[in-house]
Amino acid sequence: MTALGIDHLALPAYDALASRRFYEEVLGFRLAAAYEGEGWDGHDWLMMIYEVGESGQQVALCALAGLKRPKTLATDLPHAAFALADLNALAAMEARLQRKDVAVKREDHGGQQAIYLTDPNGHVLEFTAPPSASGAIDTEAGGTADRWIARHVGDDRGR
């Protein structure tokens, strides 16, 4: 089997504002990117991606508007993502899973391709290629996160 590495950890953020404060102010993680959209299982969503130290690994905090604990999350939250070196390795993994009769869901993430599956315990696993780029910090990430939080949670920081 080809060598694997952890690409990112995706965690639900039930309170986007408290999560942002904790990861930035308490843990000192750097907000590298933030994305927002509509229609993730019927929810507006915010994804805040944090660099974990200098390792290039990431934690993705995913907020779904109106979702409170302990309701069911979006279909692929939380999940563990494993990085494969390239699209050939991803295709080989998908073929292996198909030979084992494991159902997979393909997703196009723009610069990355991914397959998702569920293990026997109900944990969602992702295999993605190529690995996420490290070192690129989106200078607009704070604004994206602040706008989403203001619309869906409220923000007392006055931004």
DAZINOR-V114621 format. One record per pair of residues at least 12 apart in sequence whose ideal C-beta (glycine too) atoms are under 6 Angstrom apart, sorted by the first residue. I is the first residue (numbers start at 1). J is the second residue. Records with the same first field share a line. If there is no record, write none. Layout:
I: J, J
This chain:
2: 89
4: 82
5: 83
6: 57
7: 81, 83, 128, 131, 132
8: 58, 60, 81
9: 59
10: 60, 62, 78, 79
11: 61, 78
12: 62, 73, 77
13: 61, 63
14: 69
16: 46, 63, 149, 153
17: 149, 153, 155
19: 61
20: 145
23: 50
29: 50
30: 51
31: 50, 141
32: 49, 51, 137
33: 49, 138, 141
34: 48, 141, 144, 145
35: 47
36: 144, 148
40: 74
41: 74
43: 64, 65
44: 65
45: 64
46: 63, 148
47: 60, 62
48: 61, 145
56: 134
58: 132
62: 77
65: 152
76: 116, 124
79: 124, 126
80: 125
81: 126, 128
82: 127
83: 131
84: 127, 129
86: 129, 130
87: 129
89: 129
90: 113, 129
93: 127
94: 115
102: 117
104: 117
112: 128
113: 129
114: 126, 128
115: 127
146: 159
